[in-house]
Amino acid sequence: MLFLCAESTFLYTKSKNTYAVYRMTTNTFHKLRDDIENGILTGDFAPGERLDETQLATRFGVSRTPIREALMQLNAIGLIEFRPRRGAVVADHGPKYVFEMFEVMAELEGMAGALAARRHTADDKEQLLSAHNRCQAAADNEDTDAYYYENEAFHHVIYSASQNSFLNEQCAFLHRRLRPYRRLQLRVRNRMKTSFDEHEAIIENILGGNAEATRALLLAHVKVQGDRFSDLVASLDQIRAGATKHR
């Protein structure tokens, strides 16, 4: 069982009728999970490769419990699969599949933004501006990982502001599926600054009640097509080449 609080992650595992408790800060756990994600995206863990909990625990200097929880989260977003008698195995998703997910994500976010423009509350406005300010702080520090998590919060505020709980759930689910790729996109040159500038236009139109303009802006903000998709694939190729070189 996993229990999350603002400052720490507690991982509980039952062994010999007792419960062992592992305390790990949330940021440390995120880094562990992100490092495994990066290994999958860069090809350090190849498609079809089995991910052994003991070997991963040794590699990252942690117990098997946080490794197991990280693998469960990666399974939930489709990066790995649990197979009978093999355990955790890296899933094989090619660029076309990723592109298709971004297409659907863009449409869902466009819908959420349009509804948010019509339905947002005063509390939604406050949360949106607060999330935007935190994005700015991360962007000013050129911290792509911090910006990703603040950017994630920004988008979740939009989902919530749509006042449509089903849409909120679907957006959040697909956002989790695309988390590794959205985080990687921010490492493309100037993408973080461009993302922040796009946020400003999105906020202006949501708060101005411009539903269709917000929809169009979010479609363009999320969809990876043309040069942006080429940049994403090129970034993956560059990182994979670097990982291979340093093996």
N, C-alpha and C positions, 0 to 999 in steps of 0.2 A: 504494500500500500504506500502511496506517496502523499505526503502532506506538505503543502506549500504555504509559507507565510511571507511577509514583506521582506524579511532579512535572510531567512534560512530555508533550506530544503531538508526535510527529515525523511529518510528512507528506512522503512521497517521491514525486517525479514524474520520469519519464524524459523527457529532451528533448535531442535532438542527441547521443545516445549518452552522455550524462552524467546524473547524478542530482542534481537540485536538492533541498536539504533545507530545510524550513521548520520552525522550532522555535516552538511555541506552548504556553503553559501549559495544562494540562487545564482549569482554571477559565475561562480566556479562550476556549478552544474551545467549552466548554459554553455560555458566554454568547452567543457568535456563533450557535450552533445554536438556542439558546432564543429569541434575538431574531427569527430567521427564523420559528420556530414561532409566536411571539406575533403576528408580522405576518400569518400565515395565519389564526390563530384570530380575530384582531380584524377581519379583512376588509381589511387594508392590502394583502394579496395576495389577490385575489378568486379564487373557484373557477373553474378553467379558464384562469387567467392563466399565461403562460409566465414562468419565472424564469430570467432571463439571468445567467449566471455573471459576466460582465464588469461589468454594471450593479450586481449585488450586491456584488462586490468593491470597486467605487468607493464605494458607499453605506456599507459597513461598514469601509472603510479597511484591507482586507487583500488578500492575493493571491488568485488564483482557486483555488489548491490547497485551502485550508481550506474555501472555499465549496463546492467540488465534493464534499469529504468530508461536509460538513454535509448537502448535498442527498442524498447516498447514504444517510445515516442516516435522513433524513426519508422517503425512499422506502421504506426497510425497515419503517417503522411505518405506512405508508399515507397520510401527509399529502400527499405529492406522487406523481406518476407520471412515468416516463420514456416519452415517446412518439416514434415515428419521425418524423424531420425537424422535431420541435418541441422536443425536449429535455425539461427538467423542467417539469411543469405542475401547478398546485395541484389536488388531488383535491377532489371535491365530496361530502362526507359530512354529511348533515343530522343534526339532533338525534336522530331515531329510531334511526339507525345507531349513534350514540354510546351511546345508552341500551341498545341490545341488547348492545354490547360489555361495558358495565359489568355487565349481568345475568350474562353468562358468566364474567366475571372474578370476580364475587362467589362464584359456585358453586365455581370452581376454588380460590379462596383459602380458602373454608370447608373444602373437602376437605383442603387442605394443612395447615390449622390443626388439624383433627381428628387427622390422622396425626401431626403434630408433638407433640400432647399425649400420644400413646401411645408415640412412638418417639424423642423428643429425647434427646440425649446431654448429658454434662456440658459438653462444648465448645460445643454448641448453646446451652445455658443461658448460658454466659459471653458468647457473641457477641450473644445476644438482649438481655441486660442492658446490654452495652456500646453497642449500637445505640440502645437506649432512652435511655441517658444522653446520647448525642450529640443525639438529638431534643430532649431537654429543654433543652440548651444553646442550640440554635437557636430553640426556642420562647421561651425567656427573653429572647433578643435580638430577638424579633419579626421574625426573618429568614425570610420564607416560602420563598425560593429555597433557602437552606441547609437549612431543615427538610425541603423536598421531597427533597433528595438523601439526607439521613439517614433519612427515612421510607422511601425506596426500599430502602436497605440493610437496614432493619428487616424489611421484607416479604420480602426475598430470604433472610434468615436463616430465616424461617418456611418458605419453600419448601424450603430445603436440609434443615431439620430434619424434613421429612416422610419423609426417607430413600427417596423415590421419584423417581428421576432423570427419568423421563418427565414426571411431573407438574411437577417443578421446571422443566423446559424449557418446558412449555406456559404455566405461570404467568409465567415470565420474558418469553416472547415477547409475551403479551397485555399484560403490564405495560408493555413498551416501546411497544406500539400506543397505549396510553391515557396515556402519559406527559404529553403537553401538557395534557390535560383534568384529570388528577389534580393537576398542578401548579397549574392555574388554580383548582381547587376551594379550595385553601388560602388564596386571596385573599378568599374569602367571609368576611364578618364572623364572628369567633369560631370559624371552622372549624379553625384550627390548634390552638387550645386543646382543642377538642372531640376532635380526632383524637388528640392526646397522651393525654387522659384515657381514650379508648377503648383505646389501646395498653396502658395499665396493666392494664385488665381482661383483655385478651387474654393478656398475659404471665402474669398470676395463674392463669388457667385452663390455659394450656399447661403451666406448671411444676407445676400441681396435678394434671395428668393428666386434666382434664375435657374429653374429646373433643367431646361434643355441645354443651356450652356454648361452647367455642371456635369450633366451626363456626357457631353462631348469631351470635356476636359479630362474626366476620369477615364474614358475610353482610351484617349491618347496617352494618358499618364501610365496606364497599366499594360496595355497591349504591347507585346514585343514583336514588331514586324519590321521589314526592310532593314535599314542600317542597324537598328537596335538589336534585332535578332542576330544579325551577323556579328555584332560586337559581343553579344553574350556567348555565342558559340566559339568565337575567337578567344575570349577570355578563358573559357573552359579548356580549349586546346593548349593555350599558353601555360596555364597552371599545371595541366597534366604533363606537359613536356618538362616543366621544372621539377615536378615530383619524380619523374622517371630519371632525370639527370642526377638527382641527389640520392637515389636509392643505393 
